[in-house]
């Protein structure tokens, strides 16, 4: 569990985050949504220690990050897996070498043990036998799965995903969503997903935090979001015809008119 308590962050005179509090539950997909410039990226950078908040505290399973020394923060970061928006694979390395990189950096395992672990996570993301391919030889969806494999190779307690479906077709996006959800549940990870993809919100949004101009405007689940009366949120999530139809169907079901 990650607790965010009264976080504030400014750059110069510009307020980026204004008194934001939320709890990111363990074993759940916790989504942070909002338009560009709403503060999503700054909040997540504060959560992983890349930015220092001006006020407030971030607590990882009872441990206050703001009170940690450098060694304690280093240990915490080793428990955090990161899936970057562009996958951030090393082009000159094979799939196997990319995934093994964190093991080389942070563990004392011998090479046989490292390869065994690499093969375990490759199998988990349905990329068995892709070890010796280079990023240029695989599809965008496969790159995302390699990124997920690398993110979980150290058995993290916390997983941060930055726009995991960026650049992917709808069918592949759905597969990535399902994989993130399965891994979160299977390994009981606290997963935080920053996304603009409203299909992801509806599919895996166990817990959703909506930011607007640096403030938390709404918090709830994908089951609650359809019935939200927050005008800013509604304008954001129901911009597409698909989601407008989804809202109408769920409202009909709630009023005793099941959809057949």
Secondary structure as UniProt FT lines:
FT   STRAND          2..11
FT   TURN            12..13
FT   STRAND          14..24
FT   TURN            26..27
FT   STRAND          29..33
FT   TURN            36..37
FT   HELIX           40..47
FT   TURN            48..49
FT   STRAND          55..60
FT   TURN            61..62
FT   STRAND          63..64
FT   HELIX           65..67
FT   HELIX           70..77
FT   TURN            78..79
FT   STRAND          80..83
FT   TURN            85..86
FT   TURN            91..92
FT   HELIX           95..106
FT   HELIX           111..124
FT   TURN            125..126
FT   TURN            128..129
FT   TURN            131..132
FT   HELIX           135..137
FT   HELIX           140..152
FT   TURN            153..154
FT   STRAND          158..162
FT   TURN            164..167
FT   HELIX           170..187
FT   STRAND          190..194
FT   HELIX           198..204
FT   STRAND          207..212
FT   TURN            213..214
FT   STRAND          215..220
FT   HELIX           222..225
FT   TURN            226..227
FT   HELIX           231..237
FT   HELIX           241..254
FT   TURN            255..256
//
